[in-house]
Amino acid sequence: MSTAISLAAPDPNPPTGPRPVQWNGTQFHLMMQRGVFRGQSVLLINGHVLETHDGFPTNTNPRPFRWTREQYYALGKLGLFDGRRVELINGEIFEMSPKGWPHVVGCRKTAEALEKTFMGIGWVARQEPLGTVDSEPEPDVSVLPGRFEDYTDHPTTALLIVEVADSSLDHDTTIKAELYATAGIADYWVLDVIHARLLVFRDPMPIAAGGVAYHTHLTFGPSDSVAPIAAMAHAVRIADLLP
């Protein structure tokens, strides 16, 4: 059972940075026709897919629909992501902001620096998927154990993950940080190209409120250096990463 409802016009000034993908009625009905929801009771309200608690679309308390990786792939095959940069994070699909030039430069410089740092230790991927239970982020730069040839599917862990933030700083230091901590990533860096600094998150631990968070937060400026946990003998100059 499905219903498409529009209660308000789209926000003419949407926030910058990653934001949940919004769908139109045509896209929603295509999903239904192709069996994406497999009989789940869903609603489309103000561009967002919601699921009802008890199976009736008249329920007054629908909950946000949580996409599986299988459904995420199905939407891609239907062409619904064409021309869009998207990521699946904790069952929610986010549309990423266009890449500014500082972001592009920061990604390239970081990847090149880490390729030297991790030579003989691991391999460096650029914006390649990292698979978890209900997420498939595409980190700007990730250092993965072993050799590229050893993998037959998307990696599920990493020695180091780096996100380059221009408009995505809040997203990268909250939602992404929680995701990577939960996935057990021991070393997570956010290169803040706007404020010319590197934010380092380490020691993922369970928290009293539930979930997992990084216990250690460090900040480094352009004149500083930091050694990755998996390559402690090789310090990286922050200035070598920044645009």
C-alpha positions as CSV (number, residue, x, y, z in Angstrom):
1,M,0.0,0.0,0.0
2,S,1.4,3.4,-0.9
3,T,0.3,7.0,-0.9
4,A,1.9,10.1,-2.3
5,I,1.1,13.4,-0.5
6,S,2.5,16.9,-0.8
7,L,1.8,19.2,2.1
8,A,4.1,22.1,1.3
9,A,6.2,23.6,-1.5
10,P,9.9,22.7,-1.4
11,D,12.2,25.1,0.5
12,P,13.4,27.7,-1.9
13,N,16.6,28.1,0.1
14,P,17.7,24.6,1.1
15,P,20.6,24.3,3.5
16,T,24.1,23.8,2.1
17,G,26.0,20.6,2.7
18,P,24.7,17.0,2.5
19,R,20.9,16.7,2.8
20,P,18.4,13.8,2.6
21,V,17.3,13.1,-1.0
22,Q,13.9,14.2,-2.0
23,W,11.7,12.3,-4.4
24,N,8.8,13.3,-6.7
25,G,5.6,11.4,-7.3
26,T,6.8,10.0,-10.6
27,Q,10.0,8.5,-9.0
28,F,8.0,7.2,-6.1
29,H,5.5,5.4,-8.3
30,L,8.3,3.9,-10.4
31,M,9.8,2.5,-7.2
32,M,6.5,0.9,-6.4
33,Q,6.0,-0.6,-9.9
34,R,9.5,-2.1,-9.7
35,G,8.9,-3.7,-6.3
36,V,11.5,-1.7,-4.4
37,F,9.5,-1.7,-1.2
38,R,8.3,-5.4,-1.4
39,G,4.9,-4.8,0.0
40,Q,6.1,-2.4,2.8
41,S,3.5,0.2,3.6
42,V,5.0,3.6,2.6
43,L,4.0,7.2,2.1
44,L,5.6,10.0,0.1
45,I,5.2,13.3,2.1
46,N,7.0,16.5,1.1
47,G,9.4,14.5,-1.0
48,H,10.4,12.1,1.8
49,V,9.5,8.4,1.9
50,L,8.0,7.4,5.3
51,E,6.9,4.0,6.6
52,T,3.8,3.5,8.8
53,H,4.1,1.7,12.1
54,D,1.1,-0.5,11.8
55,G,0.8,-1.0,8.1
56,F,-2.0,1.6,7.5
57,P,-1.2,4.9,5.6
58,T,-3.7,6.7,7.9
59,N,-1.4,6.2,10.8
60,T,-0.6,9.7,12.3
61,N,2.9,8.7,13.3
62,P,4.8,7.5,10.3
63,R,8.6,7.0,10.7
64,P,11.4,7.8,8.2
65,F,11.9,4.9,5.8
66,R,15.3,3.1,6.3
67,W,16.7,2.0,3.0
68,T,18.7,-1.3,2.8
69,R,21.9,-1.5,0.6
70,E,19.9,-3.8,-1.7
71,Q,17.2,-1.2,-2.2
72,Y,19.9,1.5,-2.6
73,Y,21.4,-0.5,-5.5
74,A,17.9,-1.0,-7.0
75,L,17.3,2.8,-7.1
76,G,20.7,3.2,-8.8
77,K,19.7,0.6,-11.5
78,L,16.5,2.5,-12.1
79,G,18.5,5.6,-12.9
80,L,17.2,7.6,-10.0
81,F,20.7,8.7,-9.0
82,D,21.7,9.9,-12.5
83,G,23.5,13.2,-12.2
84,R,23.5,13.1,-8.4
85,R,26.2,12.4,-5.9
86,V,24.6,10.3,-3.1
87,E,25.5,8.2,-0.1
88,L,23.6,5.7,2.0
89,I,24.2,6.5,5.7
90,N,22.4,4.6,8.4
91,G,19.6,3.7,6.1
92,E,19.1,7.3,4.8
93,I,20.1,8.5,1.4
94,F,22.0,11.8,1.4
95,E,22.6,14.0,-1.6
96,M,26.1,15.5,-1.5
97,S,26.9,19.1,-2.4
98,P,28.8,19.9,-5.6
99,K,32.6,19.7,-5.2
100,G,34.3,23.1,-4.9
101,W,37.8,23.4,-6.1
102,P,39.4,23.5,-2.6
103,H,37.6,20.2,-1.9
104,V,39.1,18.7,-5.1
105,V,42.6,19.9,-4.4
106,G,42.4,18.7,-0.7
107,C,41.3,15.3,-1.8
108,R,44.1,14.9,-4.3
109,K,46.8,16.2,-2.0
110,T,45.7,14.0,0.8
111,A,45.6,10.9,-1.3
112,E,49.0,11.6,-2.8
113,A,50.5,12.2,0.7
114,L,49.0,9.0,2.2
115,E,50.1,6.9,-0.8
116,K,53.7,7.8,0.3
117,T,53.0,7.3,4.0
118,F,51.4,3.9,3.6
119,M,53.6,2.4,0.9
120,G,54.0,-1.2,1.8
121,I,51.3,-1.1,4.5
122,G,48.0,-0.5,2.7
123,W,46.5,1.0,-0.5
124,V,44.7,4.3,-0.9
125,A,41.3,4.6,-2.4
126,R,39.6,7.8,-3.6
127,Q,35.8,8.1,-3.1
128,E,35.3,4.3,-3.3
129,P,32.4,2.7,-1.4
130,L,32.9,1.3,2.1
131,G,30.2,-1.3,2.9
132,T,28.5,-1.7,6.3
133,V,25.2,-3.2,7.4
134,D,22.9,-0.3,6.4
135,S,25.4,2.2,5.0
136,E,27.6,2.7,2.0
137,P,29.6,5.9,2.4
138,E,32.2,6.9,-0.2
139,P,35.0,8.5,1.9
140,D,37.0,11.1,0.1
141,V,40.2,9.2,0.9
142,S,40.6,5.8,2.6
143,V,43.6,3.7,3.4
144,L,42.7,0.0,3.2
145,P,44.7,-3.0,4.5
146,G,46.3,-5.5,2.2
147,R,46.4,-5.2,-1.6
148,F,43.8,-4.0,-4.0
149,E,44.0,-7.4,-5.7
150,D,43.0,-9.2,-2.5
151,Y,39.4,-7.8,-2.6
152,T,36.4,-9.3,-4.3
153,D,33.8,-6.9,-2.9
154,H,33.7,-3.4,-1.3
155,P,35.9,-3.2,1.8
156,T,34.1,-3.1,5.1
157,T,37.0,-1.6,7.2
158,A,39.9,0.8,6.8
159,L,43.2,1.7,8.5
160,L,42.3,5.4,8.1
161,I,39.4,7.4,6.6
162,V,39.7,11.1,5.6
163,E,36.7,13.3,4.7
164,V,37.5,16.7,3.1
165,A,35.0,19.3,4.3
166,D,34.1,22.6,2.8
167,S,30.3,22.8,3.1
168,S,30.0,19.4,4.8
169,L,31.9,20.1,8.1
170,D,28.9,19.5,10.4
171,H,27.8,16.4,8.6
172,D,31.4,14.9,8.6
173,T,32.0,15.6,12.3
174,T,28.6,14.3,13.6
175,I,26.7,11.8,11.3
176,K,29.8,10.5,9.6
177,A,31.9,10.4,12.8
178,E,29.2,8.3,14.5
179,L,29.0,6.0,11.4
180,Y,32.8,5.4,11.3
181,A,33.0,5.0,15.1
182,T,30.3,2.4,15.0
183,A,32.1,0.6,12.1
184,G,35.2,0.4,14.3
185,I,37.4,2.7,12.3
186,A,40.2,3.5,14.7
187,D,41.6,6.6,12.9
188,Y,39.2,9.2,11.3
189,W,40.4,12.5,9.9
190,V,38.4,15.5,8.7
191,L,40.4,18.0,6.6
192,D,38.6,21.3,7.2
193,V,39.7,23.3,4.1
194,I,37.7,26.4,5.1
195,H,39.5,26.9,8.5
196,A,42.8,25.3,7.3
197,R,43.0,22.6,10.0
198,L,42.8,18.8,10.5
199,L,40.4,17.3,13.0
200,V,41.4,13.8,14.2
201,F,39.0,11.4,15.8
202,R,40.3,8.3,17.6
203,D,39.4,5.7,20.2
204,P,35.8,4.6,19.3
205,M,34.0,3.6,22.4
206,P,30.4,2.8,23.5
207,I,28.6,5.7,25.2
208,A,26.1,5.7,28.0
209,A,23.3,7.1,25.8
210,G,23.8,4.2,23.4
211,G,25.8,3.8,20.2
212,V,29.5,4.4,19.7
213,A,31.5,7.7,19.6
214,Y,35.1,8.7,19.3
215,H,36.6,9.4,22.7
216,T,39.6,11.4,21.5
217,H,39.3,14.6,19.4
218,L,42.4,16.4,18.3
219,T,42.9,19.6,16.2
220,F,46.1,20.3,14.1
221,G,47.0,23.5,12.2
222,P,49.0,24.0,9.0
223,S,52.4,24.0,10.9
224,D,51.6,20.7,12.7
225,S,52.2,17.1,11.8
226,V,50.4,13.9,12.8
227,A,51.2,10.3,12.4
228,P,48.5,7.8,11.4
229,I,47.8,5.1,14.0
230,A,48.6,2.4,11.4
231,A,51.9,4.1,10.3
232,M,53.2,5.7,13.5
233,A,56.7,6.0,12.1
234,H,55.6,8.4,9.3
235,A,54.3,11.8,10.3
236,V,52.2,13.7,7.8
237,R,52.5,17.5,7.6
238,I,49.1,19.2,7.6
239,A,50.3,21.8,5.2
240,D,50.9,19.0,2.7
241,L,47.2,18.1,2.7
242,L,45.6,21.6,2.6
243,P,44.9,23.4,-0.7
